[in-house]
Amino acid sequence: MPAATPWWAPHVHADRRPFLLGRARITAALRAYFAARDFIEVEAAILQVSPGNEAHLHAFATELVTPAAQRVRLYLHTSPEFAAKKLLAAGERRIFEFARVFRNRERGALHHPEFTLLEWYRTEEPYEAVMDDCAALLAIAARAAGTGRIAFRGREADPFVAPERLTVADAFMRFAGIDLLATLGAPERSRDGVPPGDRDALAAQAAAAGVRCAADDSWSDIFSRVLVERIEPHLGIGRATILDEYPAVEAALARPKQSDPRVAERFELYVCGVELANAFGELTDAAEQRRRFELEMAEMQRRYGERYPVDEDFLAALGRMPPACGSALGFDRLVMLVTGASRIDQVIWTPLPAPE
């Protein structure tokens, strides 16, 4: 089989160049949005002692060698979140970053091992402020790209119409006929590592909806499968969707909702069935955050045979961080959708060649 033509071949670059020029215009427009609202653009260090502590996020590891020949394990960050929250603890109040981040085991039309997250935080402001940001950024990006309609894989959405706001529980009932909240136990049951979700109850409802479950699937495995197979294809059609109130067990860095601690202040933004942003009302309880990290790393060890260290400096800063909300938006995906590209590597200036 002949080797694929490299991205730097002039005719390939000529095809990609309109998308890349659109990327530049969108970048400038979004920077102007944040500057007009007194946000400070920051630059988080990429090398970190912990790349994050979520069970299904895989990092790139490296090694620091000191002048004394001491060897220290470091990682390329999967998100600037830990560093950004340290800045909030230090006194910053509104920050944003176009962050280059790295995730292993991810490659496809919507995934690239190195990509850009647009991440921003607001302190002392309600969670809904970030929802307003997401709607505004989508419209600004579309305007900068010169489009009034987003189309992707046979789905369409108007970027200028206010997003639909839908809870996860309502989405599970509407699109899969599953009563999700009925499978969630009281939060205090998880304090000693007991899963708060009724795995068998969710498995039975998933099977009735035609979703296949393996015998060793956990509650979270089944939740994710239903979300991908039955829910996501219906989101962001006609207009964007804000999928809100994720189960607390699926929101490791988000604070619980005061009205129902079974769910958390976490939402995701979808357009044409594509997840664009993941946002939280930020958890600031360091002890609870440590407990969640330990559970996540235990699950990672069980599934993948590895775990990442906990950033003790981050937990120390978390206890001093003011109330905040924040979002991480997949900037390359946003550019893809509003420019009409079909693959993420079309909107990355120098994509990593795929292995032969």
C-alpha positions in Angstrom: 0.0 0.0 0.0 1.5 3.4 -1.0 2.3 5.9 1.8 -0.3 8.6 2.4 0.6 12.0 0.8 2.1 14.2 3.6 0.2 17.2 4.8 3.0 19.5 3.6 2.6 18.5 -0.1 1.6 21.8 -1.8 -1.7 20.5 -3.3 -2.7 19.0 0.1 -1.9 22.2 1.9 -3.8 24.2 -0.7 -7.0 22.1 0.1 -6.5 22.6 3.8 -5.5 26.3 3.8 -9.1 27.8 3.7 -9.8 25.9 6.9 -6.6 27.1 8.5 -7.2 30.7 7.6 -10.7 30.3 9.1 -9.0 29.0 12.3 -6.9 32.2 12.5 -9.9 34.4 12.1 -11.9 32.4 14.8 -8.9 32.6 17.2 -8.8 36.4 16.9 -12.5 36.8 17.3 -12.6 34.6 20.4 -9.6 36.4 21.9 -11.5 39.7 21.4 -14.6 38.3 23.2 -12.5 37.4 26.3 -10.5 40.7 26.2 -13.8 42.7 26.2 -14.8 41.0 29.4 -11.6 41.6 31.3 -10.3 38.0 31.0 -6.5 37.6 31.2 -4.9 35.2 28.8 -2.6 32.8 30.6 -0.1 30.1 29.6 -0.1 26.9 31.8 3.0 24.8 31.8 2.6 21.6 29.8 4.9 19.5 31.9 3.1 18.5 35.1 3.7 16.0 38.0 0.2 14.6 37.2 -1.6 14.7 33.9 -5.0 14.5 35.5 -6.8 11.8 37.4 -9.7 10.5 35.3 -9.8 6.8 34.6 -10.2 7.0 30.9 -7.8 9.8 30.1 -4.4 8.5 29.0 -1.3 10.7 29.1 2.1 10.9 27.5 4.9 10.3 30.0 8.4 11.8 29.9 11.4 12.1 32.2 13.1 15.1 33.7 16.9 14.6 34.4 18.3 17.2 36.8 21.9 18.5 36.7 22.6 16.0 39.5 21.3 13.2 37.3 18.2 12.7 39.4 15.4 11.3 37.2 11.9 12.6 37.8 8.8 11.2 36.1 6.6 14.0 34.4 3.7 14.0 32.1 2.4 16.2 29.3 -0.9 17.6 30.6 -4.2 16.4 29.3 -5.8 19.7 30.3 -4.5 23.0 31.8 -7.1 22.6 34.6 -4.8 21.9 37.5 -2.5 24.8 36.7 -5.4 27.2 36.0 -7.1 26.5 39.3 -3.8 27.2 41.1 -3.9 30.6 39.4 -7.4 31.2 40.7 -6.1 30.3 44.2 -3.3 32.8 43.6 -5.8 35.6 43.0 -6.7 35.7 39.3 -10.4 36.1 38.8 -11.1 35.6 35.0 -8.6 33.7 32.9 -8.6 31.9 29.6 -6.1 29.9 27.5 -5.7 28.4 24.1 -3.9 25.4 25.6 -2.0 22.7 23.6 -2.9 19.4 25.3 -2.0 15.8 24.8 -4.0 12.6 25.1 -2.8 9.1 24.2 -4.9 6.3 22.7 -7.0 8.9 20.8 -6.9 9.2 17.0 -9.7 9.6 14.5 -11.8 12.1 12.5 -12.7 13.9 15.8 -9.6 13.1 17.8 -5.9 14.0 17.5 -3.1 13.1 20.0 -2.1 16.8 20.3 -4.9 19.3 20.1 -6.1 22.7 21.5 -8.5 23.3 24.3 -9.9 26.7 24.8 -10.3 26.7 28.6 -11.7 29.6 30.7 -12.7 30.3 34.3 -14.9 32.8 36.1 -14.8 33.2 39.9 -17.6 34.3 42.1 -20.1 33.9 39.2 -23.0 31.4 38.7 -22.6 28.3 36.7 -25.0 29.5 34.1 -22.5 32.3 33.1 -20.4 29.7 31.4 -23.4 28.4 29.5 -23.9 31.9 28.2 -20.2 32.0 27.1 -20.6 28.8 25.2 -23.6 30.1 23.2 -21.8 33.4 22.5 -18.5 31.7 21.4 -20.4 29.4 19.0 -22.1 32.3 17.3 -18.9 34.4 17.2 -17.0 31.5 15.6 -19.6 30.9 13.0 -19.7 34.6 12.2 -15.9 34.7 11.8 -16.0 31.7 9.5 -18.7 33.4 7.4 -21.4 30.8 7.9 -24.9 30.9 9.1 -25.4 27.1 9.2 -23.4 24.2 10.6 -23.7 20.9 8.8 -21.8 17.7 9.8 -22.5 14.1 8.8 -26.1 14.7 7.7 -27.0 16.9 10.7 -27.5 20.6 10.8 -27.7 23.3 13.4 -28.2 27.1 13.5 -25.3 28.6 15.6 -27.3 31.8 16.3 -30.3 30.2 18.0 -30.1 29.9 21.8 -29.1 26.4 22.8 -31.6 23.9 24.2 -31.0 23.1 27.8 -31.6 19.4 28.6 -30.8 17.4 31.8 -29.1 14.1 31.4 -32.0 12.4 33.2 -34.5 13.9 30.7 -32.4 12.9 27.8 -32.1 9.3 29.0 -35.9 9.2 29.4 -36.6 10.9 26.1 -34.3 9.0 23.8 -33.8 5.7 25.6 -36.8 5.3 27.9 -34.5 4.9 30.9 -35.3 6.3 34.3 -31.7 7.2 35.2 -32.3 8.8 38.6 -34.0 5.7 39.8 -30.7 3.9 39.4 -28.7 6.4 41.5 -28.3 5.8 45.2 -27.8 8.3 48.0 -24.4 10.0 47.6 -23.2 9.0 51.1 -23.1 5.4 50.0 -20.0 6.1 48.0 -18.0 7.3 51.0 -16.3 3.9 51.5 -15.9 3.2 47.8 -19.3 1.6 47.4 -20.6 2.4 43.9 -23.6 4.8 44.3 -25.3 3.5 41.1 -27.5 0.4 40.9 -25.7 -1.4 38.2 -28.3 -4.2 37.7 -31.2 -1.7 37.5 -29.4 0.3 34.8 -28.4 -2.8 32.9 -32.0 -4.1 32.8 -33.3 -0.8 31.5 -30.4 -0.5 29.0 -31.2 -4.0 27.7 -34.9 -3.1 27.3 -33.7 -0.1 25.2 -31.6 -2.5 23.0 -28.2 -1.5 24.4 -26.0 -4.6 24.9 -24.2 -4.9 28.3 -21.3 -7.2 29.2 -21.4 -9.1 32.5 -18.5 -7.2 33.9 -19.7 -3.7 32.8 -20.0 -1.3 35.7 -22.7 1.3 36.2 -20.4 3.9 34.5 -19.7 1.6 31.6 -23.4 1.2 30.9 -24.1 4.9 31.4 -21.4 5.7 28.8 -22.7 3.2 26.3 -26.2 4.4 26.5 -25.0 8.0 26.2 -22.9 7.3 23.1 -25.4 5.0 21.3 -28.8 6.4 22.2 -28.4 10.0 23.4 -25.5 11.8 21.6 -26.9 11.3 18.0 -29.9 13.4 19.0 -28.1 16.3 20.5 -27.4 19.6 18.9 -29.8 19.1 16.0 -31.4 22.3 14.7 -29.6 24.2 17.4 -26.9 23.5 20.0 -27.8 21.5 23.1 -26.5 22.0 26.6 -26.7 18.6 28.3 -26.8 19.5 32.0 -26.8 17.8 35.4 -24.6 14.8 34.9 -24.7 12.2 37.6 -22.2 13.1 40.3 -20.3 9.9 39.7 -19.6 11.1 36.2 -18.4 14.5 37.2 -15.1 14.0 39.2 -14.2 17.7 39.4 -17.6 19.3 39.7 -19.6 20.2 42.8 -22.9 18.5 43.5 -26.1 20.5 42.9 -27.5 21.7 46.2 -31.1 20.7 45.1 -30.1 17.1 44.3 -26.6 15.9 45.2 -27.1 12.8 43.1 -26.3 15.1 40.1 -23.6 17.6 39.6 -23.0 21.1 38.1 -21.6 19.7 34.9 -22.8 20.3 31.4 -21.5 19.5 27.9 -22.2 21.5 24.8 -23.2 19.5 21.6 -23.6 20.6 18.0 -24.7 18.2 15.3 -24.1 15.3 17.6 -20.5 16.4 18.4 -19.4 17.2 21.9 -17.7 20.6 21.9 -17.3 21.7 25.5 -17.3 20.2 29.0 -18.0 22.6 31.9 -18.2 22.5 35.7 -19.3 24.4 38.7 -15.9 23.7 40.2 -15.5 21.5 43.3 -13.4 23.2 46.0 -13.5 20.6 48.7 -9.9 19.2 48.7 -10.8 16.2 50.8 -13.7 15.2 48.6 -11.5 15.8 45.5 -8.8 13.5 46.9 -11.4 10.8 47.5 -12.7 11.1 43.9 -9.2 10.9 42.5 -8.4 7.8 44.4 -11.6 6.1 43.1 -10.7 7.2 39.6 -7.2 5.8 39.8 -8.4 2.6 41.3 -10.7 2.1 38.3 -7.8 3.0 35.9 -5.6 0.4 37.6 -8.4 -2.2 37.3 -9.0 -1.5 33.6 -5.6 -0.5 32.2 -3.1 -1.6 34.8 -1.7 1.9 35.5 -2.4 5.0 37.5 -1.2 8.5 37.7 0.1 10.3 40.8 -2.1 12.9 42.6 -0.8 16.5 42.4 -0.6 17.4 46.1 0.2 21.0 45.2 -3.1 21.1 43.3 -5.1 19.8 46.3 -3.4 22.3 48.6 -4.4 25.1 46.2 -7.9 23.8 45.8 -8.6 24.6 49.5 -7.8 28.2 48.9 -9.6 28.6 45.6 -12.7 30.8 45.5 -16.0 29.5 44.1 -15.7 29.3 40.4 -17.1 27.9 37.2 -15.1 26.9 34.1 -15.2 25.2 30.7 -12.9 23.3 28.3 -13.9 23.7 24.7 -12.4 21.6 21.9 -11.2 24.4 19.8 -10.2 22.2 16.8 -13.7 20.6 16.7 -15.3 24.0 16.8 -13.2 25.2 13.9 -14.1 21.9 12.0 -17.8 22.5 12.4 -18.0 26.1 11.5 -15.6 25.9 8.5 -17.2 22.8 7.1 -14.1 20.5 7.5 -14.8 16.8 7.8 -11.7 15.7 9.8 -9.8 17.3 12.7 -6.5 17.1 10.9 -7.8 19.5 8.3 -7.9 22.3 10.8 -4.5 21.6 12.6 -1.6 23.5 11.0 0.9 20.6 11.3 -0.9 17.4 12.2 0.9 14.3 13.4 1.3 11.8 10.5 -0.7 8.6 11.2 1.3 5.5 11.8 1.6 3.2 8.7 
